Amino acid sequence: MAYFSKIDSNNIVIDSIRVEDSVVMENGVLSEQKGQEFLKKIFNEPDAIWKRTVKGMSGGINRNNGGEVFRKNFGAIGTTYDANKDAFIGIQLLNPDGTECTTTIFNEDKCIWETPTPRPTEPVGSTWHYADIGGWKRIDLVSEGKRWEYNSTDGWLEVDI
């Protein structure tokens, strides 16, 4: 399957759609131009901007068993297309309270926002959240009668349930 992302005037992805390979194949190769023409026609939007994207792309790696590497990241809704890099830029992390996470670092090679410390891997199956104040915290809905809450003034606080 071929995937295409629709880009608005600010280069933000506003839609992603799957198109049958047979529709966009040209001489045995996926044709971005053919896909763009098809989507403009079926949606009756001659000025729309569509860019081909690859499902499973993240940080320059195709997570689908070594599939095609193309445009660094999947063009998901909310990501940005950078024409100079010819890549989709991953969404910047937000703190759990919805404020912008200012400690993340943009990785130019992978076109993603990364945390200054890697996500913990233990215990397996845990849910981890990152925030500017306090870094990574394990978030379990119920863990020994406590849960974690975040606010942009105090950071992570352990709260009784």
Secondary structure, DSSP 8 states (H G I E B T S, - for coil): -EEEEEE-TTSBEEEEEEE-HHHHEETTEE-HHHHHHHHHHHTT-TT-EEEEE-TTEETTEETTTS----SSS---TT-EEETTTTEEE----B-TTS-B--S-EEETTTTEEE-SS-----STT--EEEETTTEEEE--SSBTTEEEEEETTTEEEEEE-
